[in-house]
Amino acid sequence: MQLEIRQTKDGSNTLYVPALNEHYHSVHGALQESQHVFIKHGLEHVLHLKRDIKILEVGFGTGLNAILTYPFALAQKAFIQYDTLEKFPLEMAVVEQLHFDKVILNPELQDVFLQMHQASWNDPVEIIPYFTLQKIHETLEEFVPPRAYYDLIYFDAFAPEKQPELWSDEMFAKLYQATRPGGVLVTYCAKGSFKRSLKAAGFEVEALPGPPGKREMTRGLKPVE
């Protein structure tokens, strides 16, 4: 798959896929989008409730969400199990040019970032004692998750018009079953059809202020039984 590295408005890089006419992250700011959607309204929300967190990410992609999650485990000694789905991993030559350490302003993270991308597939890899990464070489359609297992889901697939198969009622029913009671799903998307699918699956839906360039984002909560 042909990819182009492009700089977004906050100085961080993203990837552009000409075949899909789609970017991996928001052109208004890749770093800002991930921090706002997945960290602020996802990870920080869950960390207020518990310190042992199981995360499922739909779309490992560039690894930006993973490298932004890692410092929370390191600084707060929160135990994080990070499972991430990716059927089409990036080549290391591309990964090395993303340079997220420069915009995160922590050069030490570059080695961790590369370690994450070099980690073996389909096996848990301990990055540090508080952070275990398991990259799963499957699509969401292929993935069979354990029931009521994950505290937090980062839903970071390409947009619904680009990957409609991942935004179906069936997929969100699967993710609802995989989420523990009280767990949440967060995503940048705020389309009405998507919210209806979340509700149909059983999630309580919250519309939250979006990152730069987007009016809203979405958080789905699985009610406590």
N, C-alpha and C positions, 0 to 999 in steps of 0.2 A: 504494500500500500504506500503510495507516494505521500510524503508529509513535508510541510514547510514550517520552519520555526518563525513565529511572528511575535513582536513585542506588543504587550497590551498597555493600556493607559497608565497603569500604576508602576510601570517599569519591569514587570515580570513577564516571562515568556509563556507562550502557549503554542500549540500545534494546530495547523490548518490542514484539513483533509480536502484536497481539490475534488476528489470523486464524489464527496458528499456535500461539498460547499458548506463545511461545518468546522467550527473551532472546538478544541477540547475544553476551553474555558471561555469566560466572558472577555470580549475584547475591551471592555471598560475597566478590566483589572482582574487578572487571573488570581493573584494572591488575595486581593480584597474579597473576591467572590467566595473562595474556599474558606477564608477566615470567618466571614459573616454567616454563610449558610451552614457549613458543616461543623465548624468549631464553636462559634458563639451560640448558635441556636440548636446545635446538636450535642456536641461533647460537653460543653460547659453546663448545659441544662441537665444532662444525665449525671455529671460529677457532683451536682448539688444533692443527689439522691443516694449515690453509692460510689464505692471506690474500686470495685472489681467489675470491670466492664468488658462485655463481649460485643465487638463491632463487626458488622457485615457491610462491606462496601461493594456496590454494584458499579464496576468500572474502575479498576486500578489506574489505568491510563498512564499519566505522567508520574504518578506517585505523590502529587502535591498534597492531597488530603492526608496521606499516611505520614509524610514528613512534618506536617503541621500538628498532627496528633501526638507524635513521638515525644516532644518536649514536656507535655503534660504528665506522661508517665514518669519521665526523668525527674521533673521538679517536684511533683506532688506524690511520688511513689504510689500512684494509682496503677493497679494491675490491669493492663489492657491486652486483650486477645483480639488481634486485628485480622479478620478473614476477608480476603478481597478477591473478587471474580475478574478475570481478564482472559479472554479467548485469544486476543491478538496483542501480545506483549511487544513493547518497543525494542528496537535494537539499541545496544549500549552506545553506539556512535551518536544516536539521537539524544539519548538520556544525558550524556556528558555535556551536551551543548545547552541544556536548559538552565543550568546555573541558578537554581532556586536559592542556594545559600547566599548569593549576593543581595537578593531583595529581602530575604528573611533576616539578613544582617548577622548571621552566625556561620562563619566559615566551617566550623566543626561539623555542621550538619551535612556538608557535601559528602563526607566519607560515609555517614549513615545512610544518606540518600542512595548512594551507589551500592552500598551493601544490601539495601532493600531490593533494588533492581536485580542484583546478582544472586539473590537468595534462591534456593531450589524451589521447584514447584510442587504443590500438593503435599507438602510436609511442613509442620510448624517449625519455625526457625526463631530461636531466642535472640533478639537484637540486643536487649539488655534484660536483666532479671524481671523488669516490670513491663516489658513490651515484647510480645510474641507475634510474629507475622506469619500468616499462612496464605500464600498466593495460590489460588485455585484456577487451574487452566480449563475453565468451563464457561459456557454462557449461562445466563440466568435460567433459560429454558431447560438446560441440562442439569443444573444444580438441584440436589435434593437436600434441603436444609433440615437440621433437627428441629423438632417442634418446641415452641415457647423457649427459645434459647438466647436470642440476641437482645441486648439492651438498647442498641442503637444501630440504625441502618442509614448509611450514606448512600442515597440513590442518586448516582452521578452518571447516568447513561446519557448518550446523545439525545437531543431533543425529540419529542414524540413524532414529529413529521419525518425525522431521519431514521429512527429505530422504533417504529410503531409496535413491533412485536414485543418490546420490553415494557410497554405502557398499557398492557391489556388488563382486563379484569382478572384474568387467570393469574398473571404474574403478581398482582397485588394481593390476591387471595393467598398465594404461596408465601409472600413476605409477611402477611398478617399472621399466618400459622407459625412462622419462624420467630416472631417477635414475642418476648415475654410480656405478661401483663404489666402495664406501666412503662413499657419501652416505647421508643419513638422512631419515626422515619422522617428524615429531612431531605429536601431537594430544592433546587433553584426554580423548579417549574411551578407555575401558578395557573395553568390552564383549567378551565371549568370542567372539561371532560376528564382530565386526570383527577381532579378533586372528587368527582362523582365516582370514579373507580375506587379511590381510597375509601370513601364512605360505604360503597357497596361491599368492600372487603371487611368492614367493621371498624375502621379507624375513625377516631374523632379528629376533625380537620381544623387546623388553625392557619389563618392567613396572616403572615408576619411581614414587616417591612423588608423589602428586598435589598440586595447589595447595589452598589453604584450601577446605574443603567437599567435597573429593574424596579418596578413599583412594589412587587410582592414576591414572596417565596412561600413555601408550604411546609408545615410540620404536621405529621399524623401521629396521634397518640393511641396506643392500644389500651382500652380501659382495664382497670384492675378488677378482676372478677370477684 
